[in-house]
Amino acid sequence: MDALVDHVVFESVACPVVVLDRYGGIVRANHACERARGQTRAELVGRRFWGLFGDPVETSAVQERFERLIAGGAAEGHESDWVDGDGLCRRIAWSYALAGGEEGEARFIVATGLDVTEQRVAEQSYRRAHELNRRVLEVVPGGVAQVSPAGEVQIANAAAQEFLGLVFDETRRVYVSDFTGKTIREDGRDFPVEDYPVSRCLRTGEPQPPAVVGVTRPDGRTLWGLFSAMPLRDSERECPGGALVTFLDITDRIRAADALRASEEWLRAAFADAPIGMVLGDLKGHILRVNAAYCRITGYTEADLLGRQFLSITHPDDRERNATLVTRLMAGEISTAVMQKRYITSDGGVVWAQISVGVARDPGGRPQTFVVLVQDITERRRAEELLRESERRFRQLAEAIDGVFWMIDADSKEMLYVSPAYERLWGRSCESLYREPGSFSDAIHPDDRARVLAEIRPIPEKGVEVQYRVVRPDGSEVWIHDRAFPIRNERGEVYRLAGIAHDVTEHKHSEQAIRAMNEHLERLVAERTADAQEQSRILRSVLQSMGEAVIVADQQGNVMLTNLAAARFAGPPNPEPHSVESCAVPQYLFKSDGVTPYAGHELPLSRAVAGEAVDQEEMLIARHDRPERVWISATARPLRDESGKLAGGVLVARDTTERRRVDELLRESERHHREAAEHNRLLVRELEHRVRNNLAGLLGLVSVMQERMTDVRAFGRAMESRLRAMAHVQQLLATTEWRALDLRVLIDSLISAMDFMLPWLTEVTLSGPSVSIPPRRALPLTLILAEWLTNSCKYGAHSQAGGRLQIGWELGLAAGPQSVRICWEETGGPTPSDAVVPSLGTDLVQAFASRELDGVCQMGFPQTGARHVLEFSVCD
């Protein structure tokens, strides 16, 4: 009975069933298997089961599964394609089960096949439809999501996932949000969940119109979307099956609208708070809108200005020009008009303004409104006027200067300014110089041009003075003294070169006349010098009277000769023989840096003895026994005998302390060049005055002496002492730039300068307070003192050994508080044998005292010597 039941069940099963032996052979097959294969049982029984599969790969896979099952492994199902008796390919899902024998071991395997062809076709159609839907959703602009009736997101495209922060939950098979963001309305108010379009759609079953929703992301960004919802209905039951949500990302549009509103607010604020005036006007010239700055400029309130005509507050003299510019703007001739005009303020005052006028046009290019920008330039106009006034005064000053004031650009060498005096001195027009700056140097005498250009090119870092000749177009020559100085900008860079040029032709001619006269007198003296001894004496006298220090050394480097000027620098002459290098041992001779002492072999005279020429080497003398520090310029040359062999060396040094001080003052005065220019002009006039006075005095002196002298030699000697006195005081005045001289310095330097004519060294005592002698008083006073000193050498204290000279002075006696009284007293000289008869010298002294000094002089000759008293005013 059980066997019958098994047979009925086996045959009645609708799916193919085969029984296999342990070797895979088919033992039994049901009727459904016959139908599926299109073969009879007789054709199937005995065949290998895996031989029923046509694909070799699949045949091999089925055999491997069978063998693993027989070996005790798990039963593994699989799906395979099976071609039935009609030639159709069917998809069969196979499963396997073991059937045991009496002893419990596996004897058979039952293979059951399930036809899943229609199921697999349906599944594949579903997958294709799903993929098509997915692709459609991805290309839909914006986000799309399907929401279940319970509000769960079942389907969402990538845009929706990104915008809403959706993540797929594999467990629940729905999308969940990865954040709990805040939602807001477009006006910033909260947007509750129950008011969402999808919530209302699920609740009412009706489509919902688009609504703007702002979603705040966890990173703080707010994304804006335009959401709408459509209900989904069951086609069979017509009941809500959820909702379809669609939305567009309008974040950029919202932000653009916000930016536009912010820009409009900014423009409104910028218009209202702009530091310059801003006005909008209609095409008829009426004021439509103004800002606070425009009200401040014009002095009117906004209410006063709105609706008024622009021209009503424009200065009458500017209205026509203003209207002309507006007409050109309207005609399209110009795009923007810029002008300076005057406004009549509310209190009747005048304000200068610079306005820029433009026209705002519609998209079609038609004018709509005027836009005017107004800047108050009243202060700038006032500053420009002050600048013009300053330039006018500068030109007046430059044109009033006796010399030529000029200025050039340091880089381009362009002539920036030259005063009108240029036309008088150069004989050329200023316009020609501006046109051709090179004509400035072309006019310099060819013999002087290279030297002058070397001085001022390149632009000097310090001031420079140079004299040269200018050749005028008519061939005449003018001597020019030119002082140039650099001008620096705020960074200390030289960007201009300025100068003042003076006509010194007369001064040059005067110098040449004096030089010619000196040369003539020297020729007369030389022609009448009979013997070499006289020549040697004169040469030694000249050497001793020189203001420059002279030191001579032999070929062994021993000092052979020094003059008195050298003693002023280096101290009293050393009577013992000594070498030049020994002068460096006290260490009071320093190099140009003022700190480094000289070694013996480095001294200029030591180098000259060795055969080297030294030119103008700066040295500092800082003796321990003297408080003053003296700067000198030393020039040394080797001495050679007739055969050219080195025979020693000579050093000539001059005191440059004052020059260095003057240089320092000059550098300081560069910042005050205008004052210096005026000072130079006065100095030149003073120099011209002095030269004329000196020449007049000299010519007068020559005229008087020609009348009194009959012997040429006597005339020469008499002239020599007086000329030396004149030259000495001129040198002193030139050194101090024609300022007042100290009386003690004047007397002491005069005695030192005339010591060449002293037969005997006499004890000289000077006593008196500090007294300043004006330049105009210095020359006659020097000539009087020189006359007394000459008489002392001939007849008084200096004519024999043992004589003494005492010179004292007092202030403010009989002639008034601004007078000085000088007493000259000689003792120890020869006793006068006869009464002293007034001579030429006496007459000269009296004349100088009365006419030049406005004073009185008493000359006495007691038995003890000579006693002279001179009293005069020190007022210039």
C-alpha positions in Angstrom: 0.0 0.0 0.0 2.8 2.5 0.9 4.6 1.6 -2.4 1.5 2.4 -4.3 1.1 5.7 -2.6 4.7 6.6 -3.3 4.2 5.7 -7.0 1.1 7.8 -7.3 2.8 10.8 -5.6 5.9 10.4 -7.8 3.9 10.3 -11.0 1.5 13.0 -10.0 4.2 15.7 -9.2 4.1 18.4 -11.9 7.8 19.1 -11.7 10.5 16.8 -13.1 11.8 14.2 -10.7 14.6 11.7 -11.3 16.2 9.1 -9.1 19.9 8.6 -9.5 22.2 5.9 -8.3 25.5 6.5 -6.5 27.2 6.9 -9.9 24.9 9.5 -11.3 23.0 7.2 -13.5 19.2 7.8 -13.9 17.4 4.9 -12.3 13.9 6.3 -12.5 12.1 9.4 -14.1 8.6 10.6 -13.6 6.1 11.6 -16.3 6.8 15.3 -15.8 10.5 14.7 -16.6 9.5 12.9 -19.8 7.4 15.9 -20.9 10.1 18.4 -19.9 12.8 16.5 -21.9 10.5 15.2 -24.8 12.0 11.7 -24.2 10.6 8.5 -22.9 11.7 6.8 -19.7 13.4 4.1 -21.7 15.5 6.8 -23.3 16.3 8.5 -20.0 17.0 5.5 -17.7 20.7 4.5 -17.6 22.0 7.9 -18.7 24.3 10.1 -16.6 22.2 12.9 -15.1 24.8 15.6 -16.0 24.7 14.5 -19.5 21.2 16.0 -19.8 22.7 19.5 -19.7 24.0 20.7 -23.1 26.6 23.3 -21.9 29.9 21.6 -21.1 30.7 24.1 -18.3 27.3 23.5 -16.7 27.7 19.7 -17.2 31.0 19.8 -15.3 29.5 21.9 -12.5 26.6 19.5 -12.0 28.9 16.5 -11.8 31.1 18.2 -9.2 28.1 19.0 -7.0 26.9 15.4 -7.3 30.3 14.0 -6.3 30.5 16.3 -3.3 27.0 15.2 -2.2 28.0 11.5 -2.5 31.1 12.2 -0.5 29.0 13.4 2.4 28.8 17.1 1.6 25.8 19.4 1.7 23.2 19.3 -1.0 23.7 22.3 -3.3 20.9 23.5 -5.5 21.4 25.3 -8.8 19.6 26.7 -11.8 20.2 25.5 -15.3 18.8 26.1 -18.8 16.9 22.9 -20.1 15.8 22.5 -23.7 12.4 20.7 -23.7 10.9 18.4 -26.4 9.5 21.4 -28.3 13.0 23.0 -28.5 12.1 25.7 -26.0 14.7 26.8 -23.4 13.4 26.5 -19.9 15.0 27.7 -16.7 14.9 24.8 -14.1 15.9 25.2 -10.4 17.3 21.8 -9.2 17.5 20.5 -5.6 18.9 17.2 -4.3 18.1 14.8 -1.5 19.7 11.6 -0.3 17.6 8.4 0.0 18.9 5.6 2.3 18.9 1.8 2.2 18.2 -0.8 4.9 21.5 -0.3 6.6 21.1 3.5 6.6 23.6 4.4 4.0 22.8 6.6 1.0 21.9 4.4 -2.0 20.0 6.9 -4.2 19.8 10.6 -4.9 16.5 12.3 -5.8 16.8 15.3 -8.0 13.8 17.6 -8.2 13.5 20.3 -10.8 11.2 23.4 -10.5 10.4 25.4 -13.7 11.2 29.1 -12.8 11.3 30.4 -16.4 8.2 32.7 -16.1 9.4 33.9 -12.6 12.8 34.8 -13.9 11.4 36.6 -16.9 9.1 38.5 -14.6 12.0 39.4 -12.3 14.1 40.5 -15.3 11.3 42.7 -16.5 11.0 44.2 -13.0 14.7 44.9 -12.9 14.6 46.6 -16.3 11.6 48.7 -15.3 13.3 49.6 -12.0 16.6 50.6 -13.8 14.6 52.6 -16.3 12.8 54.4 -13.5 16.1 55.1 -11.8 17.6 56.5 -14.9 14.5 58.7 -15.4 14.7 59.9 -11.9 18.3 60.8 -12.2 17.8 62.9 -15.3 14.8 64.7 -13.9 15.8 68.3 -13.0 15.7 68.7 -9.3 14.8 66.2 -6.7 12.2 63.4 -6.8 11.1 61.2 -3.9 8.3 58.7 -3.3 6.8 58.7 0.2 4.7 56.0 1.7 1.3 56.7 3.4 3.3 56.4 6.7 5.6 59.2 5.6 8.6 57.0 4.9 10.8 57.8 1.8 10.8 54.7 -0.3 12.4 56.0 -3.5 14.7 59.1 -3.9 17.0 60.2 -6.7 20.6 61.4 -6.2 19.5 65.1 -6.1 17.0 64.4 -3.4 19.5 62.3 -1.4 22.1 65.1 -1.6 19.7 68.0 -0.8 17.8 66.2 2.0 20.7 64.2 3.4 19.0 60.8 2.8 20.8 57.5 3.5 19.3 54.1 2.6 18.4 51.8 5.5 19.0 48.2 4.3 17.0 46.8 7.2 13.9 48.7 6.8 14.3 49.2 3.0 13.6 52.9 3.3 15.6 56.2 3.2 16.3 58.0 6.4 17.8 61.4 6.9 21.4 61.7 8.3 20.6 64.9 10.2 17.8 66.7 12.0 18.1 70.0 10.3 16.0 73.0 10.9 13.5 74.1 8.2 12.5 77.7 7.7 10.2 79.8 5.5 11.4 82.4 3.0 10.8 85.2 5.6 12.9 83.4 8.2 10.1 81.9 10.3 10.1 78.3 11.4 8.5 75.8 8.9 6.8 73.0 11.0 6.6 69.4 9.6 2.9 69.4 9.6 2.9 72.3 7.1 5.2 70.6 4.6 3.5 70.1 1.2 4.0 66.3 1.5 2.4 66.3 5.0 -0.6 68.1 3.7 -0.8 65.9 0.6 -0.7 62.7 2.7 -3.3 64.2 5.1 -5.8 65.5 2.5 -5.1 63.3 -0.5 -4.9 66.5 -2.7 -2.0 67.9 -4.8 -0.2 70.7 -3.0 1.1 73.9 -4.7 4.8 74.7 -4.7 6.2 76.1 -1.4 9.7 77.5 -0.6 11.4 75.6 2.2 14.8 76.4 3.7 16.8 73.4 5.0 19.7 74.0 7.4 22.5 71.5 6.9 24.7 70.3 9.8 27.6 72.4 8.5 25.6 75.5 8.9 24.7 76.0 5.2 21.0 76.7 4.4 19.7 75.2 1.2 16.6 76.5 -0.4 14.1 74.3 -2.4 10.7 74.8 -4.2 8.7 71.8 -3.0 5.4 70.4 -4.4 3.6 67.1 -3.7 1.2 64.8 -5.7 -0.8 62.0 -4.2 -0.2 58.4 -5.5 -3.4 56.3 -5.8 -4.1 52.5 -6.0 -5.5 52.0 -9.5 -7.8 49.2 -8.3 -9.1 50.7 -5.1 -8.6 54.4 -5.9 -7.2 55.0 -2.4 -4.1 57.0 -1.5 -0.9 55.0 -1.9 1.5 57.7 -0.7 2.8 60.8 -2.4 5.3 61.8 -5.0 7.5 64.8 -3.9 9.3 66.9 -6.4 11.4 70.0 -5.7 13.9 72.4 -7.4 17.1 73.6 -5.7 16.7 77.4 -5.7 19.5 78.2 -3.3 21.4 80.2 -5.9 18.3 82.2 -6.8 17.5 83.0 -3.2 21.1 84.0 -2.5 21.1 86.1 -5.6 18.0 87.8 -4.4 19.5 88.3 -1.0 22.7 89.7 -2.6 20.6 92.0 -4.8 18.7 93.3 -1.7 22.0 93.7 0.2 23.5 95.5 -2.9 20.5 97.9 -3.0 20.9 98.5 0.7 24.6 99.1 0.3 24.0 101.5 -2.7 21.4 103.4 -0.6 23.9 103.6 2.3 26.8 104.5 0.0 24.7 107.3 -1.6 23.6 108.6 1.8 26.9 108.3 3.6 29.3 109.0 0.7 32.1 111.6 1.7 31.5 113.4 -1.6 28.3 115.1 -2.7 26.0 113.0 -4.9 22.9 114.3 -6.8 20.3 112.7 -9.0 18.4 115.0 -11.4 15.8 114.8 -14.1 16.4 115.7 -17.7 15.0 119.2 -17.1 17.7 120.0 -14.5 15.5 119.5 -11.4 17.1 117.9 -8.3 15.5 114.6 -7.5 17.7 113.3 -4.7 20.7 114.5 -2.7 22.9 113.1 0.0 24.2 114.6 3.2 27.6 115.6 1.8 26.0 117.7 -1.0 23.9 119.4 1.7 27.0 120.2 3.7 28.8 121.6 0.6 26.0 123.9 -0.5 24.7 124.7 3.0 21.1 123.8 2.0 18.8 121.2 3.6 17.5 118.3 1.6 14.0 119.8 1.7 15.4 123.1 0.3 17.1 121.3 -2.6 14.6 118.8 -3.8 12.8 120.1 -6.9 15.1 123.1 -7.4 17.0 123.7 -10.7 20.7 122.9 -10.6 21.5 126.3 -12.1 19.6 128.2 -9.4 22.5 127.6 -6.9 25.3 127.8 -9.6 27.4 131.0 -9.7 26.2 133.2 -12.5 29.6 133.2 -14.2 29.6 129.4 -14.4 26.0 128.8 -15.6 26.6 129.1 -19.4 29.6 126.7 -19.3 27.6 124.3 -17.1 24.6 124.4 -19.5 26.9 123.8 -22.5 28.4 120.7 -21.0 24.9 119.3 -20.2 23.8 119.9 -23.8 26.8 118.0 -25.1 26.0 115.1 -22.7 22.4 114.9 -23.9 23.6 114.9 -27.5 25.9 112.0 -26.8 29.1 114.0 -27.8 30.7 113.1 -24.5 30.0 110.4 -22.0 31.1 112.2 -18.9 31.5 115.9 -18.2 34.1 117.2 -15.6 34.4 120.8 -14.6 35.2 123.1 -11.8 32.4 125.5 -10.8 31.2 127.7 -8.0 28.1 127.2 -5.9 26.2 130.0 -4.1 25.6 128.7 -0.6 22.6 129.3 1.5 24.3 132.1 3.4 25.4 133.8 0.2 28.9 132.5 0.2 30.9 130.9 -2.6 32.2 127.3 -2.6 34.4 125.9 -5.3 33.6 122.3 -6.3 34.7 119.8 -8.9 31.8 118.0 -10.5 31.5 114.9 -12.6 28.3 114.6 -14.5 27.0 111.4 -16.2 23.7 110.3 -17.8 21.9 107.1 -16.7 20.2 105.6 -19.7 17.6 102.8 -20.2 18.4 99.6 -22.1 17.4 101.3 -25.3 20.1 104.0 -24.7 17.6 106.8 -24.0 18.6 109.3 -21.2 16.8 108.9 -17.9 18.5 110.9 -15.2 21.6 112.9 -14.5 24.1 111.6 -11.9 26.4 114.2 -10.5 29.4 113.7 -8.2 30.5 116.9 -6.3 33.8 117.3 -4.4 34.5 120.5 -2.4 37.8 121.9 -3.6 37.7 125.3 -1.9 40.7 124.5 0.3 42.6 123.0 -2.7 41.9 126.1 -4.7 43.1 128.3 -1.8 46.2 126.1 -1.5 46.8 126.4 -5.3 46.5 130.2 -5.0 48.9 130.3 -2.1 51.3 128.1 -4.2 51.0 130.5 -7.1 51.7 133.4 -4.8 54.7 131.6 -3.4 56.0 130.9 -6.9 55.5 134.6 -7.7 57.5 135.7 -4.7 60.2 133.2 -5.5 60.4 134.6 -9.0 60.6 138.1 -7.6 63.3 137.1 -5.3 65.2 135.3 -8.0 64.9 138.2 -10.4 66.0 140.6 -7.7 69.2 138.7 -7.1 72.2 140.4 -8.7 73.5 137.1 -10.0 72.0 134.3 -12.0 69.9 131.7 -10.1 69.5 128.4 -12.0 68.1 124.9 -11.3 68.3 121.7 -13.3 66.9 118.2 -12.9 69.5 115.7 -11.7 68.4 112.8 -14.0 67.3 114.4 -17.2 69.6 117.5 -16.9 66.5 119.6 -18.0 66.8 123.3 -17.1 64.0 123.9 -14.7 64.5 127.6 -14.0 67.0 130.4 -14.8 66.6 134.0 -13.6 66.5 136.9 -16.1 70.0 138.0 -15.1 71.2 135.2 -17.4 70.4 137.3 -20.4 72.5 140.1 -19.1 75.5 138.0 -18.2 75.5 135.3 -20.9 74.1 137.6 -23.6 71.6 134.9 -24.6 67.8 134.5 -24.0 66.4 132.4 -21.2 64.1 130.8 -23.8 67.1 129.5 -25.7 68.5 127.9 -22.6 65.2 126.2 -21.8 65.1 124.9 -25.4 68.8 123.8 -25.5 70.1 123.2 -21.9 73.5 122.3 -23.4 74.0 125.9 -24.5 74.8 126.7 -20.8 78.1 124.7 -21.0 78.7 125.6 -24.7 79.1 129.2 -23.7 81.9 128.4 -21.2 85.4 129.3 -22.5 87.0 126.3 -24.2 90.0 126.5 -21.8 87.7 126.3 -18.8 84.9 123.9 -20.0 86.5 120.5 -19.2 87.4 121.7 -15.7 84.0 123.1 -14.9 82.1 120.0 -16.3 84.4 117.7 -14.2 83.4 119.7 -11.1 79.6 119.5 -11.6 79.2 116.2 -13.5 78.1 113.9 -12.1 75.9 115.7 -9.7 78.1 116.5 -6.6 77.1 115.2 -3.3 78.3 118.4 -1.6 78.4 122.0 -2.7 81.0 123.1 -5.2 82.4 126.5 -6.2 84.1 127.2 -9.5 85.2 130.2 -11.5 85.2 130.3 -15.3 84.9 132.5 -18.3 81.8 132.9 -20.4 82.1 133.9 -24.1 79.2 136.0 -25.2 77.8 135.9 -28.7 79.6 139.2 -29.4 82.9 137.7 -28.5 83.3 139.5 -25.1 84.3 137.5 -22.1 82.8 137.6 -18.6 84.3 136.0 -15.5 81.7 134.0 -13.5 81.9 132.8 -9.9 79.4 129.9 -9.8 78.4 128.2 -6.6 76.4 125.0 -7.1 74.7 122.9 -4.4 72.5 119.7 -4.5 68.9 119.6 -3.4 67.6 116.5 -1.8 64.1 115.0 -1.5 62.4 113.7 1.6 64.3 110.4 1.2 67.7 112.2 1.1 68.2 111.5 -2.6 69.7 114.3 -4.8 67.1 115.1 -7.4 68.0 118.6 -8.4 71.1 120.9 -8.7 70.8 124.6 -8.1 73.4 127.4 -8.3 74.0 131.1 -8.1 76.4 132.6 -10.7 77.9 136.1 -10.1 79.8 138.4 -12.4 83.3 138.8 -10.9 84.9 140.3 -14.0 85.8 143.6 -12.2 87.1 141.6 -9.2 89.3 139.5 -11.6 90.5 142.6 -13.3 91.4 144.2 -9.9 93.2 141.1 -8.9 95.1 141.1 -12.2 96.0 144.8 -11.7 97.3 144.2 -8.2 99.2 141.1 -9.4 100.7 143.1 -12.3 101.7 145.9 -9.8 103.2 143.4 -7.5 105.1 141.7 -10.3 106.3 145.1 -11.5 107.5 146.0 -8.0 109.2 142.6 -7.6 110.9 143.1 -11.0 112.1 146.5 -9.8 113.4 145.0 -6.6 115.0 142.0 -8.4 116.7 144.2 -11.0 118.3 146.3 -8.3 119.4 143.4 -6.2 123.2 143.2 -6.8 124.4 140.2 -5.0 123.3 136.7 -4.1 123.4 137.4 -0.4 120.7 140.1 -0.8 118.7 137.6 -2.9 119.1 135.0 -0.3 118.0 137.3 2.4 114.9 138.3 0.5 114.1 134.7 -0.2 114.5 133.8 3.5 112.4 136.8 4.4 109.7 135.7 1.9 109.9 132.2 3.4 109.5 133.5 6.9 106.6 135.8 6.0 104.7 133.1 4.2 101.4 132.0 5.8 102.1 128.4 4.8 104.4 126.3 6.8 107.6 125.2 5.1 109.9 122.4 6.3 113.0 121.2 4.4 114.9 118.0 5.0 118.1 116.6 3.6 118.6 113.3 1.9 119.2 111.5 5.2 115.8 112.7 6.4 117.1 115.3 8.9 115.2 118.6 9.3 117.3 121.4 7.8 115.0 124.4 7.7 111.6 125.5 9.1 109.9 128.9 8.9 107.8 130.7 11.5 104.5 129.4 10.1 105.8 125.9 10.7 106.5 126.8 14.3 102.9 127.8 14.8 101.9 124.3 13.6 104.6 122.1 15.1 105.8 124.2 18.1 109.2 126.0 18.5 112.0 124.9 16.2 114.2 122.2 17.7 117.7 123.5 17.9 119.2 120.0 18.0 119.5 118.0 14.8 116.6 115.6 14.5 115.0 113.4 11.8 111.7 113.8 10.2 110.4 110.5 11.5 111.1 111.5 15.1 108.3 114.1 14.8 105.8 111.2 14.9 107.1 110.0 18.4 105.0 112.5 20.5 101.9 111.2 18.6 100.2 114.5 18.0 100.1 114.0 14.2 97.0 112.2 13.0 95.7 111.1 9.7 92.6 112.5 7.9 90.2 110.5 10.1 91.5 112.5 13.1 92.1 109.3 15.1 94.9 107.2 13.5 98.4 108.5 14.5 101.1 108.7 11.9 104.1 106.3 11.9 107.4 108.0 11.1 107.7 106.6 7.6 104.1 107.5 6.8 104.7 111.3 7.2 104.4 113.2 3.9 107.9 114.7 4.3 109.4 111.2 5.0 107.7 109.9 1.8 109.0 112.9 -0.2 112.6 112.2 1.0 112.0 108.7 -0.3 111.1 110.1 -3.7 107.3 110.2 -3.5 105.1 113.2 -4.3 102.3 113.9 -1.9 99.5 116.3 -2.8 97.2 118.0 -0.3 97.1 115.3 2.3 94.8 116.3 5.2 96.5 116.0 8.7 95.4 116.8 12.2 97.8 118.4 14.7 96.6 117.9 18.3 99.5 119.0 20.6 99.3 118.1 24.2 100.5 121.6 25.2 98.0 123.4 23.2 94.2 123.3 23.5 93.4 124.0 19.9 93.2 121.3 17.2 94.7 122.4 13.9 93.9 120.8 10.5 96.5 121.3 7.8 96.8 120.3 4.1 100.3 119.0 3.4 102.0 118.9 0.0 105.5 117.3 -0.2 107.9 117.0 -3.1 111.3 115.4 -3.4 114.3 117.7 -3.9 116.9 116.7 -6.6 120.3 118.0 -7.5 121.4 119.0 -11.0 122.0 115.3 -11.9 118.5 114.3 -10.8 119.7 112.5 -7.6 117.5 112.7 -4.5 118.9 115.5 -2.3 116.1 115.7 0.3 112.5 116.9 0.4 110.3 119.9 1.1 106.9 120.1 2.7 104.5 123.0 2.4 101.5 123.0 4.7 98.7 125.4 5.1 96.2 125.8 7.9 92.8 124.4 6.7 91.1 124.5 10.1 89.1 127.6 9.1 88.4 126.1 5.7 87.1 122.9 7.2 85.0 125.0 9.6 83.8 127.1 6.6 83.0 123.8 4.7 80.9 122.7 7.7 79.1 126.0 7.8 78.7 125.8 4.0 77.1 122.4 4.3 74.8 123.8 7.0 74.0 126.8 4.8 72.9 124.6 1.9 69.5 124.3 3.7 69.3 128.0 3.6 70.5 128.7 0.1 68.4 131.7 -0.4 69.9 133.5 2.6 73.4 132.3 1.4 72.7 133.7 -2.0 71.9 137.1 -0.5 75.0 136.9 1.7 77.1 136.1 -1.4 75.7 139.1 -3.2 76.5 141.4 -0.2 79.9 139.8 0.1 80.7 140.5 -3.5 79.6 144.1 -3.1 81.7 144.4 0.0 84.7 142.8 -1.7 84.3 145.2 -4.7 84.1 148.1 -2.2 87.2 146.9 -0.4 89.1 146.4 -3.6 88.2 149.9 -4.8 89.1 151.4 -1.4 92.4 149.5 -1.3 93.3 150.5 -4.8 92.4 154.1 -4.0 94.5 154.0 -0.9 97.3 152.2 -2.7 97.3 154.7 -5.5 97.2 157.6 -3.1 100.1 156.1 -1.2 102.1 155.6 -4.4 101.3 159.2 -5.4 102.5 160.7 -2.0 105.6 158.5 -2.0 106.5 159.5 -5.5 106.4 163.1 -4.4 108.6 162.5 -1.4 111.0 159.8 -2.7 113.8 160.4 -5.1 115.6 157.1 -4.8 114.1 154.1 -6.5 115.6 151.6 -4.0 114.2 153.7 -1.1 110.9 153.8 -2.8 110.9 150.1 -3.3 111.7 149.4 0.4 109.1 151.9 1.6 106.5 150.3 -0.7 107.4 146.8 0.3 106.6 147.1 4.0 103.4 149.0 3.4 102.3 146.5 0.7 103.0 143.6 2.9 101.0 145.2 5.7 98.1 145.7 3.2 98.4 142.2 1.9 98.5 140.8 5.4 95.3 142.5 6.6 93.5 141.6 3.3 94.5 137.9 3.9 93.2 138.1 7.4 89.9 139.7 6.3 89.5 137.1 3.5 90.1 134.3 5.9 87.2 135.6 8.2 85.0 136.4 5.2 85.4 140.2 5.9 84.1 139.9 9.4 85.5 141.8 12.4 89.0 141.0 13.5 90.2 140.6 17.1 92.7 143.4 18.0 95.2 141.1 19.7 95.1 138.7 16.7 95.6 141.6 14.3 98.7 143.0 16.2 100.3 139.7 16.9 99.9 138.4 13.3 101.2 141.7 11.9 104.4 141.6 14.0 104.9 138.0 12.9 104.3 138.8 9.2 106.9 141.7 9.3 109.6 139.9 11.4 111.7 139.5 8.2 112.6 143.2 8.5 113.4 143.2 12.3 117.2 143.7 12.8 116.9 142.5 16.4 114.5 140.3 18.2 112.8 142.5 20.8 110.6 141.6 23.8 107.0 142.4 22.8 104.2 142.6 25.4 100.5 142.8 24.5 97.8 143.6 27.1 94.2 144.6 26.8 90.6 143.3 26.6 89.0 141.6 23.7 88.2 144.2 21.0 86.6 143.5 17.6 87.9 145.8 14.8 85.4 146.2 11.9 86.8 145.4 8.4 86.7 149.0 7.3 88.9 150.0 10.3 91.3 147.1 10.0 93.3 148.4 7.0 94.1 151.9 8.2 94.9 150.6 11.7 97.2 148.0 10.2 99.0 150.7 8.1 99.5 152.9 11.2 100.9 149.9 13.3 103.1 148.9 10.3 104.4 152.5 10.1 105.3 152.5 13.8 107.0 149.1 13.6 109.0 150.3 10.6 110.2 153.4 12.5 111.0 151.1 15.5 113.2 149.0 13.2 115.0 152.1 11.9 115.3 154.3 15.0 113.7 152.7 18.0 113.6 149.6 20.2 114.1 147.1 17.3 117.2 148.9 16.0 119.6 147.5 18.7 119.8 144.6 21.2 117.9 144.9 24.5 114.9 146.9 23.3 111.4 146.3 24.5 108.0 147.1 23.0 104.8 147.3 25.1 101.4 147.6 23.4 98.3 148.1 25.5 94.7 149.1 24.9 91.6 150.1 26.8 87.9 150.6 25.9 85.4 153.4 26.3 87.6 156.4 27.2 87.3 160.0 26.0 86.0 159.2 22.6 83.0 157.4 24.0 82.0 153.9 25.2 82.5 152.4 21.7 86.0 153.6 21.3 89.4 152.1 21.9 92.7 153.7 23.0 95.9 152.1 21.9 99.3 153.0 23.6 102.5 152.1 21.8 105.6 152.4 24.1 109.2 151.6 23.2 112.1 151.4 25.7 115.7 150.2 25.6 116.3 151.7 22.2 118.9 154.4 21.3 118.4 157.9 22.8 117.2 160.5 20.3 120.1 162.9 19.6 118.0 165.6 17.9 114.4 166.7 18.0 112.2 164.5 15.8 111.1 166.2 12.7 107.7 165.1 11.1 108.3 162.9 8.1 106.3 161.1 5.4 105.4 158.3 7.9 104.2 160.8 10.4 102.0 162.5 7.8 100.6 159.1 6.7 99.8 158.1 10.3 98.0 161.4 11.0 96.1 161.1 7.7 94.9 157.5 8.4 94.0 158.4 12.0 91.8 161.4 11.1 90.3 160.4 7.7 90.0 156.7 7.9 89.5 156.1 11.6 87.8 159.3 12.6 90.2 159.4 15.5 93.2 161.3 17.0 96.9 160.3 17.2 99.6 161.7 19.4 103.2 160.6 18.6 105.9 161.4 21.2 109.6 160.7 21.4 110.9 161.1 25.0 114.5 160.3 26.0 113.4 156.8 27.1 112.3 155.8 23.5 108.9 156.4 21.7 105.4 156.7 23.1 102.4 156.9 20.7 98.7 157.1 21.5 95.9 156.3 19.0 92.3 156.7 20.0 89.4 156.0 17.6 85.8 154.7 17.4 85.3 150.9 16.6 81.8 151.6 15.1 81.8 150.7 11.4 
